[in-house]
């Protein structure tokens, strides 16, 4: 399922990142790679704040929909 559908506080594992090459590289530069655990911390004005690799990252709902996760 896309990260944009994950619930607040739910631990998920990134399975794959979709979208154009530029989008994938941008997300990878923020630490979002396959196999990484992520947790949705909050949602503000349609953007998601997620914990990834001991950092917090803000993602638009559009970007979050390109990150596919499953329960960790």
Secondary structure, DSSP 8 states (H G I E B T S, - for coil): -BGGG--TT-EEEEEEE-S-HHHHHHHHHTT--TT-EEEEEEEETTEEEEEETTEEEEEEHHHHTTEEEEE-
